[in-house]
């Protein structure tokens, strides 16, 4: 694709577009052109060409921000982060003892690495605590809190309705706490109702949050 | 929740949804104002609208992103249909007075390469 400068809008949208690959345009099937719940707010439902690349050439939204750099890479502060998670209720992975966590414990993954496990009864509190640190860390003076990036994606896929056991659910997921901190992710700012601050959320955590579009859409179970 | 271009569509919530998609497409095809630094550029071919105007209806993000600095068209007074009916569907009758005053005028800058031999001067 050539970034031609016919006008400003064209030039601009070249840099905000995502193409899903030439191969898919030749494909006969169309499940991939769907705009799924995780894409809501990240990819524009309107701005896609009609014709063959429809739904395959998309544009990111106004508020969507691709994470291009990490201010303090979590990878370098993994031990501090592990300590913080342990304080929040995680049983860390032990390398020197071969301790096996109880089978019902949920894994906590950070960028694809199993960091530890958490008791399902405490998982919700763990996630809430980690989320509070993520959102409020800029206002806090606690050095330990600063290891948590503000763009950290905290996806708590709770066991229950959407797991494989529920036969009526088509799209089940593997339960656990999935954290993503690295680059090449989309994040967007939303207002965290409980904490009263702006929180940067990612696509995976969005599907388990309850986000209201407008003030009047806020319900009792709304989180953002 | 919309992209930058989609959010510059005025009254998008009163439109049929494909119209908004077509507008996203057409906004990128306009021959408007490509840039403001012409003396410092060496583009092969550049199209420019000579008398561009900002739209009289603007959305918040149109203002936020200063699209008014690179306007891509002109505000036209449009009749539903003219007496003869020669402007039906995709045909158009343009007011001669408006045309003579420069409505829709554009220009093309084309760059050519010329090698100058210093020996023969």
Interface residues (C-beta under 8 A of the other chain):
Chain A: X5 X6 X7 X8 X9 X10 X11 X12 X13 X16 X40 X41 X44 X45 X46 X47 X48 X49 X50 X59 X60 X61 X62 X63 X213
Chain B: X1 X2 X3 X4 X5 X6 X7 X8 X9 X12 X17 X18 X20 X21 X22 X24 X25 X27 X28 X29 X30 X31 X32 X33 X34 X35 X43 X46 X47 X61 X67 X70 X72
